[in-house]
């Protein structure tokens, strides 16, 4: 889902840039999560792995930068 969303945003941003000459950036947002490792809802390894998959999808889809929200 992250890759598909970033790809759609990248296509729209590139179309806008081509038609107006104004550069547009695609920012991929990650989080916030609803599970907290400090409260035992999820392990640190699981949340790390989920963020890794999310980040890789956003980058592959064409995001220029990643925004990490609070958890």
N, C-alpha and C positions, 0 to 999 in steps of 0.2 A: 504494500500500500504506500509506503514512504517513497519508493522509487517511482511508482506511477504518478503520485501527486507532484513530486518534484519535476518529473518529465513534462507534465501538463503545464505547470507554472513556467518552466524553461521555454516551452514553445510559445506561450503567450508573451512572455517578456521579450523574446527574440523578435516576434512579429511587431511588437510595439516599437522596439529599437529600430527595426528596418523601416517602419512607416514614418517615424518622427525624428529619428536620429538621436533621440535621448536614451541613454543607457539605462537599463533596468536590471536589478539584481534579484536573484532568487535566494531567499533565506529559508532554510529548513529548520522547523521547530521540533525539539525533542523534549517530551515531558509536558507538564509535571506528571509524576506517577501517583497512583492511589495506594500503592503498597510501600511500606517503610521497613527497611532492614533493621533499623534500631528498635522497632516494636515487634520484630519476628515475623512480619507478614511475608517476607521474601528474603532470600539470602543475598548478600552483596554480589556473589558470583552471578546469580540469575539476573539481577538488575543491570550489572555490567554487560552481560551478554546481550540483553534486550536492547540496551542503548547502542551497542556495537552494531547489531543488525540494522537498527533504525538509521544510524549514521551512514553505514555503507550504502543503504538504499537511497538515501537522500543525495549522497555524493554521486552515485552511479546515475541517478536521475537528472543530475545537472545543477544541483544546488551550489551556489557560490560561497555560502557560509552556513554554519550551524549555530542555532540559538538553543542553549541548554536552559530549560526552565527549572524552577525550584521543585524539590520533591517534599 
